[in-house]
Amino acid sequence: MLILLGLRRVGADPAVASAIFLTTLTDIVGMGLMLGLATVLVL
């Protein structure tokens, strides 16, 4: 929410500018799940 408010304050469209943050968050969660699953399978 703070990111969206910050983007609105600097004049950027939050719907368009937040796409990069959503993509980054999705990649981080996906990588974490993949590494967690690999760890469980190896042990």
N, C-alpha and C positions, 0 to 999 in steps of 0.2 A: 504494500500500500504506500509506503514511503517513497518507493521508486516512482510510482505513478504520480504522486503529488509533486515530487521534485521535477519530473518531466513537464507537468502542467505549468509549474512556476517559471521554467525557462522558455516556455512557449512551444514546446514540442507536442505533437499529437500523441497522447499516451497509448492509444490503440495501435499505432504503427510502430512507435519507438520501443514498446515493451516486448515486441516479438523476439528481439535478440536475447533479452533476459529469460524469456520462456524457453527458448531453444537451449540456452546454456544450462538452465535448471534441469531440463529433460535429459540432456547429455550426462550431467553429473549423476543424476539418480540412476540412469540406465547403466553407467559404468560401475557405480557402486553395487547395484544388484548383480551385475555380471561377475564382478570380482568376489562378492560375497558367496554366490552360488558355486563358483570355482573353488573357493576355499573350503566350503562344506563338502564338496565332492572329493577333494583331494584328501581331506582328513577323514 
